[in-house]
Amino acid sequence: MDMRKISFSPPDISELEIAEVVETLKSGWITTGPRTKLLERRLAAYIETGRNDFDTERETERWSNRAVCLNSATAAEELCLHLLGVKEGDEVLVPAYTYTASASAAVHCGAKVRFVDIRKDGDPDTHMPEMDYDMLEDAITEKTKAVVTVDLGGIVCDYDRIFEIVERKKHLFTPVGSDGTPLGDLGSRIQRSLGRVAVLADCAHSLGSSRVVEHVGGKPVEKGRRFCGAIADFSSFSFHAVKNFTTAEGGAATWLPMDRVDDAEIYKMFQLLSLHGQNKDALAKTKLGSWEYDIVGPWYKCNMTDIMAALGLRQLDRYPGLLARRAEIAARYDAVCDELGVGHLVHQADGMTSNRHLYLIRIPGFGEEERNRLIERMAEMGVATNVHYKPLPMMTAYGADCTGFPNAYDYYHNLVSLPIHTLLSDEDVDYVCAALRKALKG
Ligand SMILES: Cc1ncc(COP(=O)(O)O)c(C=O)c1O
């Protein structure tokens, strides 16, 4: 077997993205501007329909403005929590098995994070390490304001079940009162509209994933396929360099229509929160005689630039093709894992179609040491692998103690993430499979 060098998750950037970035650089407008606004509309249309081929440039009014582009998923989640009025004294429930951003955004808002263990070995059909839903129900108290659900690896959580739980526990929920400020008043109206714990989907991995559901934002709908970003109350996406869809850094927040709040008001608050609380963005200030602005809150700086949006626009054109190629690679891995008796995520299950963001495998009978040796052996053969994730309670920042989360620890201890990305040729995929076979035999 001739040695190959297999990276874990390099960005797939074509001449199309390069040309669009060059055009943006030459256009005279490189920060938040027309390309960011167009990407927001196109993402909203994609999330609402699963299609990327609408002429959203000419038909802007046809598509909702319920998508806002930002500089990361972390910023998106944090701003969603601020909009919801989450603050000190509140609790946010987060799975123990995820990346730090799912939890740190709530910490930044002053809330207390309470981790929920995963179901043993994850979901029975997909093996995705999502929260144990019975434990989630028990963890909801009078202080709980939000639950962060993580569509890990692109696999969509069971939102019908999650909404059933937060509905059942709505008697414990008291919406925050308005403090008289525009942000505090909005948070209060959003909490009153929901009347229950909010469901914030961490869709950092799951752009383009979908699931057949009977509830959207907790309201019954005709049973049908919905795409991530249009199922939970709020959703946050990551366009970081290692993601399926990238703008180098970047992310987006989406939300669902609410009874007492206008979409335009939510959109405007995202703009303010992400741009210093300044009531005119750079583009609006360029209009003749339009220099003056107010600062309505001492807020954040996490807007998307048009250079990033240029990458996103062309990535979105290519996205269905990229997802189709990921599905082919995952199918080849499925066959080899099944042959070797290695557990793996199931990316296509009854009613659920994942975007195949991560390919997690679990080796029966392995302990942490054997798992780490396998990773080294794969590296010696030129194959970069990874571990998604070391459970958060094991991390220093969250107390370095996993004893209360045995299922999360158990899931992690024999787990390896195989490289899955669209720069892999069929020969590369065969090479990864051969390296895995060899490493396991060794
Ligand atoms: C599950 C999850 N949530 C949130 C994030 C944060 O994404 P970003 O880097 O865009 O803030 C990541 C990043 O990898 C992630 O894996």
The ligand as an SDF file (V2000), in Angstrom:
LIG
                    3D

 16 16  0  0  0  0  0  0  0  0999 V2000
  -21.1650   21.5830   18.1520 C   0  0  0  0  0  0  0  0  0  0  0  0
  -20.5210   22.9210   17.8990 C   0  0  0  0  0  0  0  0  0  0  0  0
  -21.1570   24.0450   18.2930 N   0  0  0  0  0  0  0  0  0  0  0  0
  -20.6370   25.2630   18.0850 C   0  0  0  0  0  0  0  0  0  0  0  0
  -19.4160   25.4190   17.4590 C   0  0  0  0  0  0  0  0  0  0  0  0
  -18.8530   26.7810   17.3030 C   0  0  0  0  0  0  0  0  0  0  0  0
  -18.7190   27.1500   15.9690 O   0  0  0  0  0  0  0  0  0  0  0  0
  -17.9240   28.4880   15.6080 P   0  0  0  0  0  0  0  0  0  0  0  0
  -16.4780   28.1170   15.5760 O   0  0  0  0  0  0  0  0  0  0  0  0
  -18.4520   28.8880   14.2640 O   0  0  0  0  0  0  0  0  0  0  0  0
  -18.2330   29.4830   16.6620 O   0  0  0  0  0  0  0  0  0  0  0  0
  -18.7130   24.2930   17.0280 C   0  0  0  0  0  0  0  0  0  0  0  0
  -17.4150   24.4410   16.3710 C   0  0  0  0  0  0  0  0  0  0  0  0
  -16.7820   23.5430   15.9330 O   0  0  0  0  0  0  0  0  0  0  0  0
  -19.2780   23.0050   17.2580 C   0  0  0  0  0  0  0  0  0  0  0  0
  -18.6240   21.9100   16.8820 O   0  0  0  0  0  0  0  0  0  0  0  0
  1  2  1  0
  2  3  1  0
  2 15  2  0
  3  4  2  0
  4  5  1  0
  5  6  1  0
  5 12  2  0
  6  7  1  0
  7  8  1  0
  8  9  2  0
  8 10  1  0
  8 11  1  0
 12 13  1  0
 12 15  1  0
 13 14  2  0
 15 16  1  0
M  END
$$$$
